[in-house]
Structures are given as structure tokens and as C-alpha cells.
Amino acid sequence: MLMVSDLLRVAREPASSAALEQRSPDRYAAPTRGVPVVVWNVVGHCNLTCPHCYASAAREPSAHDLSPAEGLSLLGELAAAGTKLVIFSGGEPLLRKDLFELITRARGLGMVPQLSSNGVFIDDAVAARLKQAGVAYVGISIDGMRDFNDRYRGLSGGFARATAGIVAAKRAGIKTGLRITLSKINQGELEPLLCHATEIGVDRFYVSHLLYSGRAFRMGQDDLRPDESRAALERLFERALVQLETGTGPDIVTGGNDSDGPALLAFTARRFDGEAAARVERLLLLRRGNSAGEKIVNIDHTGNVHPDQFWKAAVLGNVREQPLSEILAHPLRAQLAERERHLTGRCGSCRFIAHCRGSHRERALSLHRDVWAPDPACVMTDVEIAVPQARTA
């Protein structure tokens, strides 16, 4: 996740650099043990039918979901492993009957609970319960304006209900985010949806690149070309600057493509000066790019543990069969910790390898059948990523 607005604030205001590091130390530092962030798919079903659903959520509940007792036990293991943030996801997590008990338990164990939802079940009463249970942030997915969103996500009235969910969460005092997964299909919805997010007072506008996972495995042809993605990013960067200057609009965040970091660095160097770019680069290097399997893991509704919520082909273990401490000792985690040594092609020779770390291995695996091959969605050009050659006398 690239905190675009925060990093551009650092470019404009030197004093904000130290404040950003202090506010979010775990985002910019490698963990000393365990895994700081866990995305837990607490159910495998959903009331929507989004074509890009990475979880391939079913319409009906699964008999294989972790039981209430297993869920509570898992939270204890996460706390023991040093987990600081648990993102309750799905499917649609609000379809799980004991969700509030699980959230309360997570908070009681000292972890910060967040919710990733489609938002349509959140009203004032639900929002109040989420707040009371300890939810710090609710991220709600909307993929376009009313007509597009309802058709694309498969629920008439879904846009209005999701919007109402965001407003209810804000009234309850919960920080809110609106998330769009960008593709050729909905690229025209980006700016109107950002305007909508501004109008309803969303705190964070999250633009996710398409990941070829779950139902989206066959959507590669719908992904934006790298130059199209770069153009969309440039518009977002410009918009973020305008919002910082005017003090309006939500913070802009991108995810699903760690080459966004070098793109933002190039933008900063053009728009500001070398010192501003150096401040941004320092934070990018502290962040260290993609951290799947290191600072983040995913636990699906059946208890399988994956490097992240998109990388379903890699299973580190199952919490029903092994202690989490053993699962986290899987050799793939050690390989990912030193991934710069394994990356090949343009990722392996990229001068921004320390900033991006090869971005998402899921896309490389999908296209090349090789986990260490280049990410085909990199937004940087060959000229930009080339290592400068030393001049000869």
C-alpha cells in the first residue's frame, strides 16, 4: 500500500517526514518476529458477485469455515506471534454470526481490528456495534458510480447501500475508506468516484490495481496496460497535490502494484526538487516495497495460510493442522525475505529493486508460471529502471 497523500505531504513539508515515521513505524520497518498484519477471510461467501473477487466468494455459506472456538483460538495465536493489525475480510465478513465477538477478542488481545466489507449491511446500529467492539477502520469497496457499480457487483441498490454504510460508519466515529479495483472496464469511473468520496467525507480513497487471483484469474486481458496505469497514477498524484493545497478531499492511497512507489518518486523529482525527492525516497526505502509473506499473511476461511490474500496458489500451512508458529517457519517466507536475490528479468536488474522488491509475485506466476519472473504490470519504463552506467574517461 502506497500512502500517496502522506508521501506528497513529505515532499511539500520537510517536517512531516519525521512525523510520518513516528506515526507508522511498522509500515516502514521490518518486523523483529512473527507477522504484524494479518488479513483473515472469516467467511467464504458473499451476497455480491464481483467479477474480480480474489476470494472467489460463493453465494452460500461453507461448512468448512473456522468455527467460533477455532476463531478465538486463532486470535490468541496471532497475538502471540506479534500481530498488531487484523483485517477481518471475506467474502462479506458481516455475514459471520460471531464476527463482533471475534473483533472484541482481537481488541482485547491488544491488536487493532479493521473491517474490509462491501458495506451494504452497515447501518447506524451495525456501525455502533463495530465501534463498540473496537474497529478502527472500515474499508468499503465500490467499483464505480451507481449504474456501473450495481451492474458490475451484482446488486441493485448496492451503490446507495454501500454509500450509506460509509456515512453510518463516519457517524459512529470510525475512520472510513472507499476502495476501487481499477481495470479497463471501469477506468472511466475513477474520477467521478473520487468526487463522490470527497462529497461524502471519506477519509481514504484506495485505488487498487487488478490482481489476477480468484475470479480475476482470467481477467488479465481486462487489466490496464502499464502506460494506461501510469497515466491514471499521474492523474491521482496531481489530484492528491491539489487536495493537499486546498485541504479538501480524502487521502489517496494505491495498492496492488509496488512500482507505484518509483512512479511517485519520479513525479516528485519533476514537481519539486532533489531534497524533496530524497525525503520521499528515504521513506520508500524504509517501507521496502512488497512484503507478502513477511509483514503480511492471509488466512482464508478454511484456515489455509497464504503469503497474502491474493496469492492463493501458495499455501504455507493450515491452522487446523499446525501451530501458527510452525506455519510461519515455512521456507517460502525465508525466500521472500531475500527476494531481491531471486528476482529475474527486468525486476532482477531494476535500479528500484529495493523500493519495489518485484511487486506482486501472483501476477508473475499467473503470466510466466515462474514466481520470480517480472511483474507484467510494472508501470516504469525500461529506460527509467536501467541502472546508470558509469562514465568512462
Backbone torsions as a table, in degrees:
resi	resn	phi	psi	omega
1	MET	NA	128.2	-178.9
2	LEU	-107.6	118.1	-178.6
3	MET	-83.8	81.4	-172.1
4	VAL	-57.9	-51.9	-176.5
5	SER	-62.7	-42.3	179.2
6	ASP	-61.2	-44.1	-177.3
7	LEU	-70.4	-35.8	175.6
8	LEU	-70.4	-29.9	173.6
9	ARG	-64.1	-39.3	176.3
10	VAL	-62.8	-38.9	177.8
11	ALA	-63.0	-38.5	-177.9
12	ARG	-81.6	-33.6	-171.9
13	GLU	-128.5	100.3	-176.6
14	PRO	-54.0	-35.7	-176.6
15	ALA	-66.3	-21.8	-177.2
16	SER	-74.9	-13.5	-178.4
17	SER	-62.8	-50.5	-179.8
18	ALA	-64.6	-37.8	179.8
19	ALA	-63.7	-37.8	-180.0
20	LEU	-67.4	-42.7	178.0
21	GLU	-62.1	-42.1	-178.0
22	GLN	-68.7	-36.4	-177.8
23	ARG	-70.5	-34.9	-173.5
24	SER	-130.7	61.1	-175.5
25	PRO	-61.8	-35.5	-176.2
26	ASP	-73.2	-22.8	178.6
27	ARG	-72.7	-27.6	-173.4
28	TYR	-113.3	14.9	179.5
29	ALA	-140.8	144.4	178.4
30	ALA	-70.2	144.1	179.9
31	PRO	-70.5	148.7	176.5
32	THR	-85.2	-20.7	178.7
33	ARG	-160.4	161.9	174.0
34	GLY	58.2	-145.4	-179.1
35	VAL	-143.0	120.0	-173.6
36	PRO	-68.0	-34.5	-173.6
37	VAL	-122.3	129.9	177.2
38	VAL	-127.3	127.6	171.1
39	VAL	-98.5	118.2	-177.1
40	TRP	-113.6	115.5	173.2
41	ASN	-80.3	94.9	-171.3
42	VAL	-74.2	-19.6	172.9
43	VAL	-138.8	162.0	179.5
44	GLY	-110.8	13.5	-179.2
45	HIS	-127.1	163.5	-174.7
46	CYS	-154.3	157.5	177.4
47	ASN	-89.5	-2.4	177.9
48	LEU	-111.7	169.4	-177.1
49	THR	-130.9	48.6	-176.1
50	CYS	-60.2	130.3	-176.0
51	PRO	-67.8	-19.6	-178.9
52	HIS	-101.1	15.0	-175.3
53	CYS	-59.7	115.0	-178.0
54	TYR	-70.0	-21.8	-179.0
55	ALA	-90.4	-2.7	-175.3
56	SER	47.3	48.4	-173.5
57	ALA	-61.0	136.1	178.1
58	ALA	-84.5	169.8	176.9
59	ARG	-85.6	-25.4	-176.7
60	GLU	-110.0	151.3	178.4
61	PRO	-60.7	152.0	177.8
62	SER	-100.3	141.7	175.6
63	ALA	-76.4	-5.1	-174.6
64	HIS	-102.8	4.7	175.7
65	ASP	-58.9	148.7	172.8
66	LEU	-58.0	136.8	-178.3
67	SER	-72.6	166.7	175.9
68	PRO	-54.4	-43.2	179.9
69	ALA	-66.1	-41.5	178.4
70	GLU	-64.3	-37.1	178.7
71	GLY	-64.3	-45.0	179.2
72	LEU	-64.3	-40.3	177.6
73	SER	-63.1	-41.6	178.9
74	LEU	-60.2	-43.1	-180.0
75	LEU	-60.6	-36.5	175.6
76	GLY	-63.6	-40.0	177.9
77	GLU	-66.5	-38.5	178.8
78	LEU	-63.3	-44.4	178.8
79	ALA	-60.9	-41.1	179.4
80	ALA	-66.2	-26.9	-179.5
81	ALA	-86.0	5.2	177.3
82	GLY	85.5	14.8	179.4
83	THR	-67.5	132.9	-179.4
84	LYS	-107.4	-27.4	-175.5
85	LEU	-132.6	126.2	175.8
86	VAL	-117.3	121.5	177.6
87	ILE	-100.9	111.5	179.1
88	PHE	-82.4	116.3	-174.0
89	SER	-132.1	-167.6	-178.9
90	GLY	-153.3	-140.7	13.4
91	GLY	36.2	-158.8	176.3
92	GLU	-106.3	109.4	-173.1
93	PRO	-61.8	-28.0	-179.0
94	LEU	-70.9	-4.4	172.8
95	LEU	-83.5	-6.3	178.5
96	ARG	-87.4	126.4	-171.2
97	LYS	-67.0	-33.3	-176.7
98	ASP	-100.7	21.1	-175.8
99	LEU	-56.8	-44.7	-176.2
100	PHE	-66.3	-34.9	175.9
101	GLU	-64.2	-41.6	179.3
102	LEU	-65.5	-42.2	179.5
103	ILE	-63.3	-44.7	179.3
104	THR	-60.6	-40.5	179.2
105	ARG	-65.4	-43.2	179.0
106	ALA	-59.1	-44.9	179.8
107	ARG	-65.0	-39.8	179.3
108	GLY	-64.1	-26.3	178.5
109	LEU	-86.8	3.9	176.3
110	GLY	91.3	7.9	178.2
111	MET	-95.2	156.5	178.4
112	VAL	-95.5	115.6	178.8
113	PRO	-88.4	136.4	172.1
114	GLN	-126.2	161.7	-178.1
115	LEU	-125.3	131.3	173.2
116	SER	-112.4	114.4	-167.0
117	SER	-141.4	162.5	170.1
118	ASN	-85.1	-8.4	169.7
119	GLY	83.6	-10.2	-169.4
120	VAL	-75.4	-14.6	178.7
121	PHE	-97.8	0.9	-176.6
122	ILE	-89.9	113.4	170.6
123	ASP	-119.7	-171.1	-177.0
124	ASP	-60.9	-39.7	-178.6
125	ALA	-67.0	-45.1	179.4
126	VAL	-65.1	-42.4	179.7
127	ALA	-60.8	-41.0	178.8
128	ALA	-63.3	-40.0	178.1
129	ARG	-66.5	-39.3	177.2
130	LEU	-61.5	-44.3	179.2
131	LYS	-62.6	-45.5	-179.3
132	GLN	-63.5	-35.8	-179.5
133	ALA	-71.6	-21.1	176.5
134	GLY	115.2	13.1	-179.9
135	VAL	-68.4	127.9	-177.1
136	ALA	-94.0	-24.0	-173.2
137	TYR	-154.1	138.0	174.7
138	VAL	-121.4	119.2	175.2
139	GLY	-102.9	124.1	-175.0
140	ILE	-118.5	130.2	-176.7
141	SER	-89.8	126.4	172.6
142	ILE	-138.2	131.0	-171.7
143	ASP	-107.3	13.6	178.0
144	GLY	163.7	-176.6	178.4
145	MET	-73.8	177.9	-164.6
146	ARG	-47.3	-59.3	-173.0
147	ASP	-64.8	-45.3	180.0
148	PHE	-65.0	-49.7	-175.2
149	ASN	-58.5	-46.2	-176.0
150	ASP	-66.1	-37.8	177.5
151	ARG	-70.3	-45.0	-174.8
152	TYR	-68.9	-41.1	-176.0
153	ARG	-92.3	-7.1	170.0
154	GLY	82.8	30.5	178.3
155	LEU	-147.0	113.8	174.8
156	SER	-64.0	130.7	-177.2
157	GLY	83.8	2.0	-176.5
158	GLY	-63.5	-39.1	-179.8
159	PHE	-61.3	-47.6	-178.6
160	ALA	-64.6	-41.3	-178.7
161	ARG	-69.3	-39.7	178.2
162	ALA	-65.8	-40.8	176.7
163	THR	-61.4	-44.2	177.8
164	ALA	-62.2	-34.2	177.4
165	GLY	-64.3	-41.3	177.3
166	ILE	-62.6	-46.6	-178.7
167	VAL	-62.4	-40.9	179.5
168	ALA	-64.6	-42.2	178.7
169	ALA	-62.3	-40.5	178.1
170	LYS	-64.1	-41.3	178.9
171	ARG	-61.7	-31.7	-179.8
172	ALA	-80.1	-5.2	178.7
173	GLY	88.2	22.4	179.2
174	ILE	-100.8	136.3	175.5
175	LYS	-66.2	139.4	-172.9
176	THR	-123.2	151.5	174.6
177	GLY	-135.6	146.8	173.5
178	LEU	-116.2	127.4	-174.4
179	ARG	-118.5	132.7	173.0
180	ILE	-122.4	134.5	172.9
181	THR	-96.7	116.2	-168.9
182	LEU	-90.2	137.4	176.5
183	SER	-152.6	178.9	175.9
184	LYS	-58.2	-31.7	-173.7
185	ILE	-66.3	-36.0	-173.8
186	ASN	-124.0	18.3	-177.2
187	GLN	-61.1	-29.2	178.0
188	GLY	-72.1	-10.6	-179.3
189	GLU	-88.9	-9.8	-170.3
190	LEU	-60.8	-58.0	-176.4
191	GLU	-65.0	-44.2	177.1
192	PRO	-59.5	-37.2	-179.6
193	LEU	-70.3	-35.3	175.6
194	LEU	-64.3	-39.2	175.7
195	CYS	-62.9	-40.9	177.3
196	HIS	-61.9	-43.7	179.3
197	ALA	-60.5	-38.3	178.5
198	THR	-65.9	-42.5	-177.4
199	GLU	-63.2	-36.7	-176.8
200	ILE	-94.4	2.7	172.9
201	GLY	79.4	29.0	177.5
202	VAL	-61.4	142.6	180.0
203	ASP	-79.7	-36.1	-174.6
204	ARG	-137.7	131.1	175.2
205	PHE	-108.8	114.1	-171.1
206	TYR	-109.1	116.9	177.8
207	VAL	-105.2	114.6	-179.5
208	SER	-102.8	133.2	170.2
209	HIS	-70.2	158.1	-179.6
210	LEU	-73.6	131.3	174.2
211	LEU	-109.8	134.7	-174.8
212	TYR	-84.9	75.6	-173.8
213	SER	-142.6	151.2	179.9
214	GLY	61.2	-133.2	178.5
215	ARG	-67.7	-20.6	179.8
216	ALA	-80.8	1.1	-178.9
217	PHE	-56.9	-34.2	-178.2
218	ARG	-98.6	15.0	-177.7
219	MET	-99.6	12.4	-178.7
220	GLY	-54.0	-35.6	-179.4
221	GLN	-69.9	-15.4	179.1
222	ASP	-94.1	-3.7	179.0
223	ASP	-71.1	147.9	173.7
224	LEU	-65.4	145.4	170.9
225	ARG	-64.3	154.5	179.1
226	PRO	-52.5	-39.4	179.5
227	ASP	-69.3	-31.9	176.1
228	GLU	-69.1	-41.1	176.9
229	SER	-62.6	-42.1	-179.6
230	ARG	-62.6	-41.4	178.6
231	ALA	-62.9	-40.7	178.1
232	ALA	-64.8	-39.7	177.8
233	LEU	-62.2	-44.0	-179.2
234	GLU	-59.3	-39.3	177.5
235	ARG	-65.3	-40.1	178.6
236	LEU	-65.5	-41.7	179.0
237	PHE	-61.3	-44.4	178.8
238	GLU	-62.6	-42.7	179.8
239	ARG	-63.7	-40.7	179.1
240	ALA	-61.4	-39.9	178.1
241	LEU	-63.6	-44.8	178.8
242	VAL	-59.6	-43.0	-179.1
243	GLN	-66.2	-37.0	176.8
244	LEU	-65.5	-38.9	-178.5
245	GLU	-71.0	-33.1	-176.6
246	THR	-98.0	-10.2	-178.2
247	GLY	68.4	29.7	-179.2
248	THR	-124.0	161.1	172.5
249	GLY	82.0	164.0	-178.6
250	PRO	-77.2	160.1	169.3
251	ASP	-63.7	138.6	179.5
252	ILE	-100.6	132.6	-177.8
253	VAL	-132.9	144.1	172.0
254	THR	-122.3	158.8	179.8
255	GLY	-155.0	168.0	177.5
256	GLY	84.6	3.2	177.7
257	ASN	-161.6	105.1	-174.6
258	ASP	-77.8	-7.0	172.1
259	SER	-71.0	-9.2	173.1
260	ASP	-58.5	-32.3	-179.2
261	GLY	-62.9	-55.0	174.7
262	PRO	-58.4	-34.8	177.3
263	ALA	-63.5	-41.7	177.6
264	LEU	-66.7	-37.0	177.4
265	LEU	-61.7	-44.0	177.8
266	ALA	-63.1	-40.8	177.9
267	PHE	-62.2	-44.2	-179.5
268	THR	-62.4	-42.4	-180.0
269	ALA	-62.6	-35.3	179.2
270	ARG	-73.2	-39.9	-171.6
271	ARG	-88.4	-22.6	-176.6
272	PHE	-122.2	-130.1	179.5
273	ASP	-136.4	-179.0	-176.5
274	GLY	-62.6	-35.5	179.9
275	GLU	-67.7	-40.4	177.7
276	ALA	-63.0	-44.8	179.0
277	ALA	-62.9	-36.9	179.5
278	ALA	-65.0	-37.3	177.5
279	ARG	-65.3	-44.0	179.2
280	VAL	-65.2	-42.0	-179.5
281	GLU	-63.0	-37.7	178.6
282	ARG	-59.1	-43.7	-179.8
283	LEU	-69.2	-37.2	176.5
284	LEU	-62.8	-39.4	-179.6
285	LEU	-71.5	-34.0	175.4
286	LEU	-68.7	-36.4	178.2
287	ARG	-65.8	-38.1	173.3
288	ARG	74.4	20.8	173.5
289	GLY	67.8	-150.3	-174.4
290	ASN	-62.3	135.7	-177.4
291	SER	-129.5	25.3	178.2
292	ALA	-56.0	131.4	179.8
293	GLY	82.8	-8.5	179.7
294	GLU	-111.2	-77.6	180.0
295	LYS	-85.1	-8.7	-179.7
296	ILE	-142.2	142.3	167.2
297	VAL	-137.8	165.4	177.8
298	ASN	-119.4	140.2	172.3
299	ILE	-119.2	119.4	-177.1
300	ASP	-84.4	178.9	-170.9
301	HIS	-67.8	-17.4	177.8
302	THR	-95.7	-2.3	178.6
303	GLY	99.4	-1.6	175.5
304	ASN	-69.5	140.6	-179.6
305	VAL	-106.9	128.3	-178.0
306	HIS	-122.2	158.5	178.1
307	PRO	-58.9	-35.6	168.6
308	ASP	-155.3	179.4	-172.1
309	GLN	-70.9	-11.5	180.0
310	PHE	-98.7	-22.3	-172.3
311	TRP	-91.6	69.0	-174.9
312	LYS	-73.7	-20.7	-178.6
313	ALA	-70.7	-21.2	180.0
314	ALA	-101.8	120.7	178.5
315	VAL	-117.9	117.5	-178.7
316	LEU	-82.9	-20.3	-179.1
317	GLY	158.3	-176.1	179.5
318	ASN	-131.1	131.3	-174.5
319	VAL	-69.8	-13.9	174.1
320	ARG	-78.6	-19.5	-173.4
321	GLU	-110.9	-21.8	-176.9
322	GLN	-140.4	151.0	170.4
323	PRO	-63.8	146.6	-179.3
324	LEU	-58.6	-35.0	-179.5
325	SER	-60.2	-36.4	177.4
326	GLU	-71.7	-40.2	-179.7
327	ILE	-62.1	-40.4	-178.4
328	LEU	-70.7	-9.9	175.6
329	ALA	-90.5	8.6	-179.6
330	HIS	-57.6	138.5	-176.7
331	PRO	-61.6	-24.4	178.4
332	LEU	-62.3	-33.1	178.0
333	ARG	-63.3	-39.1	178.5
334	ALA	-66.3	-38.9	177.7
335	GLN	-65.0	-41.5	-179.9
336	LEU	-66.7	-31.3	178.1
337	ALA	-64.9	-25.5	178.0
338	GLU	-119.2	36.1	-172.4
339	ARG	-59.7	-27.6	-179.7
340	GLU	-57.9	-27.8	179.7
341	ARG	-75.7	-21.3	-173.4
342	HIS	-101.8	-22.8	-176.3
343	LEU	-61.4	142.2	-178.0
344	THR	-121.6	176.0	176.3
345	GLY	62.6	-146.7	-175.0
346	ARG	-67.4	-26.0	175.1
347	CYS	-68.6	-42.0	-177.6
348	GLY	-67.1	-28.8	-177.6
349	SER	-104.3	4.8	-175.0
350	CYS	-70.0	139.1	179.2
351	ARG	-75.5	-10.0	176.9
352	PHE	-103.4	22.9	-175.2
353	ILE	-60.0	-34.8	179.9
354	ALA	-75.6	-22.0	-179.8
355	HIS	-82.8	-34.1	-169.4
356	CYS	-113.6	-38.6	179.2
357	ARG	61.9	36.3	174.3
358	GLY	83.6	2.7	179.0
359	SER	53.8	-135.1	-169.4
360	HIS	-94.5	120.1	-179.9
361	ARG	-70.4	-21.3	-179.4
362	GLU	-62.7	-42.2	-180.0
363	ARG	-68.3	-40.2	177.7
364	ALA	-60.9	-42.5	-179.6
365	LEU	-66.4	-40.2	-179.1
366	SER	-64.4	-43.4	-175.1
367	LEU	-85.3	-43.5	-171.0
368	HIS	-103.9	-8.3	-173.4
369	ARG	57.4	31.4	-178.5
370	ASP	-143.9	116.1	-174.1
371	VAL	-65.2	-21.8	-177.3
372	TRP	-103.0	6.3	178.8
373	ALA	-73.2	167.9	-179.3
374	PRO	-64.5	147.2	172.2
375	ASP	-74.3	118.2	-175.9
376	PRO	-69.1	-10.6	-177.2
377	ALA	-96.9	8.6	179.0
378	CYS	-54.1	132.0	-176.3
379	VAL	-91.7	-3.7	-178.3
380	MET	-89.1	147.5	179.3
381	THR	-83.7	162.9	178.4
382	ASP	-59.0	-38.5	179.9
383	VAL	-64.9	-41.7	-177.7
384	GLU	-66.6	-34.9	-174.4
385	ILE	-91.2	-6.5	-177.7
386	ALA	-66.7	138.3	176.8
387	VAL	-70.8	125.0	-179.7
388	PRO	-58.6	135.3	179.7
389	GLN	-87.2	137.2	178.9
390	ALA	-66.5	139.1	179.8
391	ARG	-75.4	140.0	176.7
392	THR	-97.5	150.6	-177.8
393	ALA	-67.8	NA	NA
